[in-house]
């Protein structure tokens, strides 16, 4: 979201009962839930997938991460292991519907995990 930069226009928007925004993105309910799921992984290193309807885009990738010891899956709980902490962004990318592996290498598209 980009806010109005001049004080005068900003104040006029507020006085008129409008948000002082010139550009933005309306998030869908799926965007909000996806953000919540990714936040759980990024902040708490765990996610209970039974508490959200977000289905990871790459179940095979999660199985591969579990095989490599990056995550542990116990029922509906995904936990990022201690050795997996440096790979947290990689785990979270499995839940991001906008993430595409081919764009990962392009500058400015996504933060780089490693």
PyMOL commands that set and color helices and strands:
alter all, ss='L'
color gray80, all
select helices_A, chain A and resi 7-15+29-44+49-51+59-67+85-93+101-104
alter helices_A, ss='H'
color red, helices_A
select strands_A, chain A and resi 2-3+21-23+46-48+71-74+77-80
alter strands_A, ss='S'
color yellow, strands_A
deselect
rebuild
show_as cartoon
